[in-house]
Amino acid sequence: KNHGTEWMSTRDIAFASGLSRAAVGKIQVQTHWNKCGIETAHRFSVACGVNLLSLSEHRRFTRRRKLAYLQALAPAQRRLHDKLVAILLSSRKQSSA
């Protein structure tokens, strides 16, 4: 599948992420990421074609989509997104020191 450009079934996302279909089904109906762990959110988003923990990929994605997905996020989703980016930035600073 062309992750990020075609609709994916629950089975496709489960296969690509390594999560169970039940877990993917629960994530798909959630309105926020608060009940989802960071590792699970990362695996789900990567399976869907978005790697929020890779800053270079994140920049390409936001440029390509013109920040439309960020503007559509609910406040709780935006906070989780900001936390993931902050974790990535802090780990890069620590590894370069």
C-alpha atoms as one frame of an Amber mdcrd trajectory, in Angstrom:
protein
   0.000   0.000   0.000   1.016   3.595  -0.522   1.037   4.650   3.115  -0.313
   8.155   3.517  -1.837   8.351   0.035  -4.450   5.560   0.028  -7.057   4.456
   2.524  -5.798   1.564   4.592  -7.937  -1.116   6.185  -7.644  -2.078   9.833
  -5.889  -5.253   8.692  -3.358  -3.233   6.622  -2.530  -0.924   9.525  -2.276
  -3.849  11.963   0.087  -5.700   9.631   2.264  -2.617   8.993   2.411  -1.596
  12.671   2.660  -4.988  14.350  -0.342  -4.088  16.516  -3.358  -6.343  16.861
  -6.441  -5.575  14.786  -8.353  -5.009  18.029  -5.807  -2.386  19.155  -5.915
  -0.663  15.756  -9.710  -0.681  15.847  -9.691   0.998  19.260  -7.217   3.653
  18.104  -9.229   4.381  14.969 -12.339   5.345  16.918 -10.585   7.425  19.573
 -11.051  11.165  19.436  -7.714  11.829  21.172  -4.400  10.132  21.946  -4.634
  10.356  25.761  -5.496   6.666  26.195  -2.796   5.536  23.788   0.837   5.047
  24.834   3.595   6.867  22.982   5.063   3.633  21.539   1.632   2.526  20.297
   0.914   5.968  18.825   4.298   5.935  17.109   3.776   2.467  15.606   0.271
   3.392  14.438   1.376   6.687  12.879   4.381   5.108  11.117   2.110   2.407
   9.696  -0.084   5.188   8.330   2.917   6.867   6.714   3.668   9.551   9.298
   6.766   9.254  11.483   6.340  11.915  14.150   9.644  10.965  15.779  11.750
  11.610  12.683  12.249  15.318  12.404  13.367  15.287   8.761  10.418  13.142
   7.699   8.156  15.288   9.851   9.373  18.445   8.094   8.828  16.907   4.650
   5.363  15.749   5.627   4.322  19.127   7.022   5.636  20.925   3.965   3.903
  18.498   1.629   0.600  18.715   3.457   1.016  22.461   4.159   0.348  21.984
   7.881  -3.286  21.048   7.166  -3.129  18.034   9.465  -1.769  20.109  12.365
  -4.529  22.655  12.025  -7.140  19.889  12.105  -5.846  18.307  15.324  -7.864
  18.460  18.490  -6.092  20.267  21.346  -5.255  16.969  23.098  -3.775  15.560
  19.878  -1.748  18.731  19.385  -0.325  18.423  22.909   0.702  14.806  22.233
   2.286  15.848  18.939   4.218  18.610  20.681   5.388  16.161  23.378   6.633
  13.687  20.767   8.570  16.397  18.931  10.021  17.677  22.242  11.159  14.150
  23.150  12.832  13.802  19.771  14.591  17.145  20.072  15.803  16.473  23.628
  17.143  13.016  22.679  19.040  14.520  19.751  20.579  17.184  21.975  21.668
  14.542  24.505  23.178  12.295  21.832  25.143  15.148  20.260  26.573  16.274
  23.621
